[in-house]
Amino acid sequence: MIFLISLAVIALDQLTKFIILNEMVTPKIIKVMPCFNLILAYNTGVSFSMFSNNNPYILSIIALLVCALLTWWMQKEKDRWTRIGFTMIIGGAVSNVIDRFVHGAVVDFLDFYIGSYHWPAFNVADMAICIGAGIVILRSFLTNKGKQK
């Protein structure tokens, strides 16, 4: 049941990427707000284009191994919110792996900036991974604090 969150993350991420891929061509930029653009970017690395010179299939295998480890860890986890965080991370990672196999790179399209300083472009899967990791970290602090009392 909890894996429905992963499936929802994958579906939403792939749907938004499908829309962007069908509506935009590089180097088109759609200004949405004074600090936010929609763009079409291809990331051959991992978060924020780190390791972009590596083979995308090796990165995909590593991501899938991490997903397997998180799934194993999640099965042992009792805290519901931590499990939700894990499923968000897994859903985001799997969706980005799908991109690597289909497009040879991850499709990014959200571009936030201040002046000439741009945050690296990202997508819905990246948001799910960050939110999920944040939940896991926060719950780790909260549950450990509760155990110490």
Rosetta blueprint (number, residue, H / E / L):
1 M L
2 I L
3 F H
4 L H
5 I H
6 S H
7 L H
8 A H
9 V H
10 I H
11 A H
12 L H
13 D H
14 Q H
15 L H
16 T H
17 K H
18 F H
19 I H
20 I H
21 L H
22 N H
23 E H
24 M L
25 V L
26 T L
27 P L
28 K L
29 I E
30 I E
31 K E
32 V E
33 M E
34 P L
35 C L
36 F E
37 N E
38 L E
39 I E
40 L E
41 A E
42 Y E
43 N E
44 T L
45 G L
46 V L
47 S H
48 F H
49 S H
50 M L
51 F L
52 S L
53 N L
54 N L
55 N L
56 P H
57 Y H
58 I H
59 L H
60 S H
61 I H
62 I H
63 A H
64 L H
65 L H
66 V H
67 C H
68 A H
69 L H
70 L H
71 T H
72 W H
73 W H
74 M H
75 Q H
76 K H
77 E L
78 K L
79 D L
80 R H
81 W H
82 T H
83 R H
84 I H
85 G H
86 F H
87 T H
88 M H
89 I H
90 I H
91 G H
92 G H
93 A H
94 V H
95 S H
96 N H
97 V H
98 I H
99 D H
100 R H
101 F H
102 V H
103 H H
104 G L
105 A L
106 V E
107 V E
108 D E
109 F E
110 L E
111 D E
112 F E
113 Y E
114 I E
115 G L
116 S L
117 Y E
118 H E
119 W L
120 P L
121 A L
122 F E
123 N L
124 V H
125 A H
126 D H
127 M H
128 A H
129 I H
130 C H
131 I H
132 G H
133 A H
134 G H
135 I H
136 V H
137 I H
138 L H
139 R H
140 S H
141 F H
142 L H
143 T H
144 N H
145 K H
146 G H
147 K H
148 Q H
149 K L
